């Protein structure tokens, strides 16, 4: 079975942080975007192994959309 998940990546002076909003508590980090994504893939795979079939079905039925907003401010 394949799951399509959302990967959110944030970068600041301390490094790169990544998480899947569909998987509560599935967060990781790395020194680079590539490393953070590799770590996130591994964390997500381990997380999915803990789910029951009904939980996997609910997860596959969920959709999260990500976009950016540009807002002018004073």
SELUM-478374 format. One record per residue: residue in one letter; y, z, x of N, C-alpha, C in turn. Coordinates in steps of 0.1 Angstrom, whole numbers, plus 5000, padded with zeros to 4 digits. Atoms other than C-alpha are relative to their C-alpha. Example, Ala and Ser with C-alpha at 12.3 -4.5 7.8 and 13.67 -1.06 7.14 Angstrom:
residues 2
A498850005009495550785123501250005009S498950004991498950715137501150084992
end
This chain:
residues 74
X498850005008500050005000501250005009X498850014992503549925012501150074991X498949955007506650125003501349945007X498850044995510149995006501050114999X499149885000512550275017501349965005X498650014995516250305024500150085013X499849934987517150395060501650015001X498549974998520650555064500150045014X499849974985521850565100501550045002X498749954997524850765111500150035015X499849984985526250765147501350075002X498849934995528651005163499950035015X500149974986529351155197498850075005X501249924996526251365196498749914999X501250085001523751075189500049924987X500250085012522250875161499050084991X500749935009520951035130499549914989X500650095010518650865104499250084990X500849945010517150955071499749904989X500450085012515450815040500450084988X499649915012517150945008498950014990X501149995010514050874988499050115004X501049904995512051125010500850125004X499249874998513751465006499550075013X500349934988513951625040499549925012X500550094990512851325060501249955008X498850034992515551325087499550005015X500450004986515351245124501249965008X498950044991517551145154499549935012X500350064988517650955186501249975008X498850034991519850845215500549874996X499550145003520050485202499649984985X500450045013519750315168498649974999X501450044999516450165178499150125000X500849884999515050505188500050084987X500049935013516250675156499249934989X500850085010514650395135498550025003X501549984996511350425154499650144996X500349865004511450805148499950014985X499949995014512350755112498749944994X501250075005509450515106498850095002X501149914998507050765121500050124991X499849895009508451055101499749964986X500250055014508350845069498549984998X501550025002504650745075499350134999X500649865002503751115080500350064987X499649945013505651215049499249934989X500850075010503950945028498550044999X501449955000500551075039499850124992X500149875007501251405022500149984985X499750025014502051254988498749974992X501150045009499651234959500249874994X499850135005499050904942501149994989X499050005010501250994912501450005006X498849994993504051084936500449865007X499850144994503650744954500449904990X499650105011503850554921501550034996X498649965004507150744912500949955011X499250054988508450664947500249855000X500050155000507650294944500949954988X499250045011509450284910501550035002X498649964998512650434924500849895008X499150094992515550214936501250075004X498849954995518350324958500749885006X499250114995521150084966501150065009X499049954990523450134996501149895002X498950094998526849975000501150075007X498949944994530150045016501249994991X498750015008533550115000501150005010X498749994992536950045015501150054991X499049935008539550275002501350025008X498749984993543250265011500550154997X499449875002544850605017501350015008X498649994994548250735027499950075014
end
